[in-house]
Amino acid sequence: MSRSYHITKREAARRLAMEGDVRGVVKYAEKRNVKKAVKKYRGVYATIHPSDKKPNKLRGSVAH
């Protein structure tokens, strides 16, 4: 998701109240729905495509 697509709940509410612009609310809802879907399927994707990294390895640690 690009930064230009970023709109906060506060910004969407401001646009609706000040300008009567419903596009901000729609963009915020789309962003929220995409984020929920990504979060929901992150575990499924990790199971299908396991990472090569070891999860318990300390990064940048001197105690290797």
C-alpha positions as CSV (number, residue, x, y, z in Angstrom):
1,M,0.0,0.0,0.0
2,S,1.5,3.3,-1.1
3,R,1.8,6.3,1.2
4,S,-0.3,8.3,-1.2
5,Y,-3.2,6.0,-0.4
6,H,-2.8,6.6,3.4
7,I,-5.8,8.3,5.0
8,T,-6.5,8.3,8.7
9,K,-9.9,8.0,10.4
10,R,-9.4,11.5,11.8
11,E,-8.7,12.9,8.3
12,A,-11.7,11.1,6.8
13,A,-14.0,12.6,9.5
14,R,-12.5,16.0,9.0
15,R,-13.1,15.9,5.2
16,L,-16.7,14.7,5.7
17,A,-17.5,17.4,8.3
18,M,-15.7,20.4,6.7
19,E,-16.1,19.7,3.0
20,G,-18.9,17.1,2.8
21,D,-16.5,14.8,0.9
22,V,-17.5,11.2,1.3
23,R,-14.5,9.9,-0.8
24,G,-12.3,10.3,2.3
25,V,-14.6,8.0,4.3
26,V,-14.7,5.5,1.4
27,K,-10.9,5.5,1.1
28,Y,-10.5,5.0,4.8
29,A,-12.9,2.1,4.8
30,E,-11.1,0.5,1.9
31,K,-7.7,0.8,3.6
32,R,-9.2,-0.7,6.8
33,N,-10.7,-3.6,4.9
34,V,-7.4,-4.3,3.1
35,K,-5.4,-4.2,6.4
36,K,-7.9,-6.6,8.0
37,A,-7.7,-9.1,5.1
38,V,-3.9,-9.0,5.1
39,K,-3.8,-9.6,8.9
40,K,-6.4,-12.4,8.6
41,Y,-4.4,-14.3,5.9
42,R,-0.9,-13.6,7.1
43,G,-0.8,-16.9,9.1
44,V,-2.1,-18.9,6.2
45,Y,0.5,-17.5,3.8
46,A,3.3,-18.2,6.4
47,T,2.1,-21.8,6.5
48,I,2.1,-22.2,2.7
49,H,5.4,-20.3,2.2
50,P,7.5,-20.9,5.3
51,S,10.3,-18.4,5.8
52,D,14.0,-19.5,5.6
53,K,14.7,-17.5,8.7
54,K,14.8,-19.2,12.0
55,P,12.3,-17.5,14.3
56,N,14.3,-17.9,17.6
57,K,17.6,-16.5,16.3
58,L,18.7,-13.3,18.0
59,R,19.4,-10.6,15.4
60,G,22.5,-8.6,15.9
61,S,23.4,-10.5,19.0
62,V,27.1,-11.1,20.0
63,A,26.1,-14.5,21.6
64,H,25.8,-16.5,18.4
